[in-house]
């Protein structure tokens, strides 16, 4: 049971990293971010850098739940 839960957590972590990366790239290009499966998506800009944090809560049934967080950063692309 714990092994299967751990595999699910790893899958969710990989998904959060991929989602954060996709949203950061879209925001850096000035495009609308793609929809992501997450509890919270935070997009912030600091000069020429876009930072995206994706959070997802993982409930493990009888075990205590926890949050999975991934962060991605992308440089803002200049206007063409």
C-alpha positions as CSV (number, residue, x, y, z in Angstrom):
1,X,0.0,0.0,0.0
2,X,2.7,2.5,0.9
3,X,4.7,1.6,-2.2
4,X,1.7,2.3,-4.5
5,X,1.1,5.6,-2.6
6,X,4.8,6.5,-3.2
7,X,4.5,5.8,-6.9
8,X,1.4,8.1,-7.0
9,X,3.4,10.9,-5.2
10,X,6.2,10.6,-7.7
11,X,3.8,10.7,-10.6
12,X,2.1,13.9,-9.1
13,X,5.5,15.5,-8.6
14,X,6.5,14.9,-12.2
15,X,3.1,16.3,-13.3
16,X,3.6,19.4,-11.2
17,X,7.1,20.0,-12.6
18,X,5.8,19.6,-16.2
19,X,2.8,21.9,-15.6
20,X,5.0,24.6,-14.0
21,X,7.4,24.5,-16.9
22,X,4.6,24.8,-19.5
23,X,2.9,27.7,-17.7
24,X,6.3,29.5,-17.3
25,X,7.1,29.1,-21.0
26,X,3.7,30.4,-22.0
27,X,3.8,33.3,-19.7
28,X,7.3,34.2,-20.8
29,X,6.1,34.3,-24.4
30,X,3.1,36.4,-23.5
31,X,0.6,33.6,-24.3
32,X,-2.3,32.5,-22.2
33,X,-1.2,29.7,-19.8
34,X,-2.5,26.2,-20.6
35,X,-5.0,24.6,-18.2
36,X,-3.2,22.6,-15.5
37,X,-4.5,20.1,-13.0
38,X,-3.5,21.7,-9.7
39,X,-4.9,23.2,-6.6
40,X,-3.0,26.5,-7.0
41,X,-1.0,28.1,-9.7
42,X,1.0,31.3,-8.9
43,X,2.5,33.4,-11.6
44,X,4.8,36.3,-10.7
45,X,7.1,38.5,-12.8
46,X,10.3,40.2,-11.7
47,X,11.9,42.2,-14.4
48,X,12.8,39.9,-17.3
49,X,12.0,36.7,-15.4
50,X,8.7,34.8,-14.9
51,X,8.3,32.5,-11.9
52,X,5.5,29.9,-11.7
53,X,4.7,27.8,-8.6
54,X,2.3,24.9,-8.9
55,X,0.8,23.3,-5.8
56,X,-1.2,20.1,-5.6
57,X,-2.6,18.5,-2.4
58,X,-2.1,14.7,-2.2
59,X,-4.5,12.8,0.1
60,X,-3.3,9.3,0.9
61,X,-6.4,7.9,2.6
62,X,-5.4,6.5,6.0
63,X,-2.0,8.2,5.8
64,X,-1.7,11.9,6.4
65,X,-1.9,14.0,3.2
66,X,0.6,16.6,2.1
67,X,1.3,19.3,-0.6
68,X,3.4,18.8,-3.7
69,X,5.0,21.9,-5.0
70,X,7.0,22.6,-8.2
71,X,8.6,25.9,-9.3
72,X,9.7,26.9,-12.8
73,X,11.4,30.0,-14.0
74,X,11.6,31.4,-17.6
75,X,13.2,34.4,-19.2
76,X,10.7,36.8,-20.8
77,X,11.1,36.7,-24.6
78,X,11.5,40.1,-26.3
79,X,8.8,41.4,-28.6
80,X,9.2,40.5,-32.2
